[in-house]
């Protein structure tokens, strides 16, 4: 196809592709189990099929059959699997076509069976599976509708292993959910509420096992699992707190 702005691929399980064109139209093709293409059916599509117009961003997650789109008017839409209420529609019914979830959204992220949204006023909202407290709501109860987690959030980073990070407007980094030494809290205890990790953070990235943060002064910090020396700290020992790399 022509005039494509971005492409998103969800290759597990199966393979589904989404393309956002320059005119804001969203197209999908590939595996369509539980309606994750948003085409209104469960049939696989062998050629791109138009889903909706006026889309600004698309979010999918590996190992999950759900997808999310933010329209240019700030509305958030979801479709696909909804076993844990991860679509935010107030129930557990799968949706084969996009359904509106909320308004005034600037960013969205998702991981296994849950999703997060940052609103224009900086509030962070979460919904879906909450087995390890990964919603940040202070408990382990699943939520079928969006619940407010915290204020003054600039960005949200979700992982595929039930934990998340948020950078606030003051550049402080916060984490919560499944730990196993990967949150950077100095221990292995799961957190059901956001916990502050460090200050002056500019960029963060994670693969679900190891996490890296670039501070505003240009220093690089790492923590989490260190198999094969992936943290860059000179050995193969895991780190449960941030360590300066370079």
N, C-alpha and C positions, 0 to 999 in steps of 0.2 A: 504493500500500500504506500501511498504518498502522503506528504505533509504531516509526518509524525513528529511530535515534540518529545515524548518520553515513552518508554516501554517498561513494563513490569512483568516478571516471569515468576510463577509459583510452580516449582518443579517437583514438589513432594507433598502428598502422594499424587501420582499422575503428573500431568503437565498442563497448566492453563496460562494463557498469555493475555495481557491487557495493554492496549495502545491508546495513548491520549494524543489526539491530533491537534494541530495548531489552531483549529477553529473551536476547540473546547469539547469536541465530541469524543466519547469513550467507546472503544471497540474491544471485543473479547472473542477468544476462540480456544479450542482444545478440549480438555476433559471438563465435564460439567456435572460431576457427582454432587448431589444435594443442591443443585442450582447455583454453584459458586461462580458461574459466568455472568449471572444476572440477566439471562436472556428470556426468562419467564418459563423455562422448562428444564428437564433433566438431560436432554439430548446433547451429546458431544457436538461441537461445531467445527467443521473442517476449514472454514474460511472466516475471516473477521466479521463479526455481527455487531451492529451498533447497539449500545446499551442506553446511553443518555447524552444530553447536551450540556453545555456550560460548565464543564468540569475543570477544576483547577489542579487537583491532586488525587492520586489513587494510592491506596495502601492495602497490601496483602501480607500474609504471613505463611511461612513454610510449615508444612505438616498440619494445615488447617484448611477448612473448606469455606471460609468467610472472606469477604472483601469490603472495603470502605472507600467512599469517594467524597471529597469536599468540592462543592460547587463554587462558582465564582461569587455567589451571594453569601457565602459562609455557611450554608447548610450542609450537614453531614448526612450521608446516605449509606445504608448497609444492606448486604444480601448474602445468601448462602446458608451454611449450617448455623443452628442456633441452640444446640443442645444445652449449653450452660448460660443461655441468655446473652451471649457475646455480641448479638446484633443491637442490643439496647432497646428492644421493642416492647419490653415489659412482659414477655412470655418466652417459651422455648420452641416456638414454631419456626421451622425453616422458611426462608423467603427466597423465591426464585426470581424475583424482580427487586430492584432497589426500593428501599423503604426509608423515609426521612426519620432521622433519629433526634437531631437537635439543630439549633441555629447558632450563628455567631462564632463558628469554629475557625481557628487559624491553622491548627496542626492536629494530626491524628497519628496514632501508632497502635500496633496490635502484636500480640504474641499468642501462644497456644490458648485458644478459647476465651480470650478477653480483649478489650480495647481501651484506649485512653484518648481523650480529646482535650486540647488546650483552647479555651475560648478567648475572644478578643480582649476581655477584661483581665486575662492572666490566670483565671481559675482553671484547675486541672480536674477533670472528671474521669471516672473509670466504671467499667461494668463487665460482667462475665464471670468466669471461674475464679475462685479465690482460695484454693486449697492451702496455699502457703502464705496467705496474706498479701498476695501480689497486687491486689487492688489498692492497698494502702489505706484501707478503711478502718483499721484497728481490730479486725476480726478475720475469720476464715469463712464467712458466709458468702455464697455466690450472690451476685446482683444481676437482675434482669433489666434494670433501667439504670441510666447514668447516676452516679453518686459523686458529690463533690469531695475531693481529696485534700487540696491545698490551694493557697493563693500565690500570686506573684510569680507564676511559672513562665519561663521563656521558651523552654524546649523539653521534650519528653523522648526517652529512648527505651524501647521495649526489647526484651530478649525472648528467645524461644525456650527458656528454661525457668519460667515463672518468677522473674524479678525484673525490676525497672529502675531507671535513673531519671531524675529531673534536675535541670539547671534552672535556678530561680533568676529573677531579674537582677539580684545583687551579685550574680555569678557564683553563688554557693551551690555545691553539688549534693543531692539527696538521693538515698537509695532505700528500697524496701522489697520484701518478698523472700523467695527461697535463697538461702545464703550459701552454706557449704564453703565459707571462706571467700566468696566471690563478690560480696557487696562492698568490701573495703572497710568494714566496721571493726576489724581487729579480732573477730571471733567467727564461730560457725552457726550462730543463732539466727533463725528466721526472724524477720521484722515485719510486723503487721501494720506499722505506721512508718512514714518517711523518717529517715535518720540522716542527719547531716554528716557528710564524709569529708569535705574539704572546701576551701574558699578559692576565689579568683580563677575559676574554671572557664575556659573559652570554648573548648571542643571536647566531646567525649565519644568514644566508639567501643563496642564490645562484640564478641562473638558468642557470648553466652557462657564462656568459661573464663576468659581473661578480658580485662578492661584496661583501657588507656585513656588518659586525660591530658590535654595540653592546657597549661595555665596561661594567663594573660602575660606573664613574664617570659613565655617561650619555653619553659621547662616541660619535659614529658614525664609523666608518672604512670606507674602500672601496678596492677594487683590481680589476684585470683590464681588460677591454676597455671603451673609453669612447666608443663611437660615439654621436653626438648628445648628448654631455655627460652620459651616464647616471650617471656616478659622482658628479656634483655638485661637482666640484673646480674649476670655473670655466673649463675648456677642454675640448678634445676629444681630448687625448692619453691613451693607455693608461697604466696604472700597474701595474708588476710587484711593487710593495711596498705595504703598507697606507698610506693617506693619510687624515689626519683631515678630516672633512667639516663637522661641527657639534657 
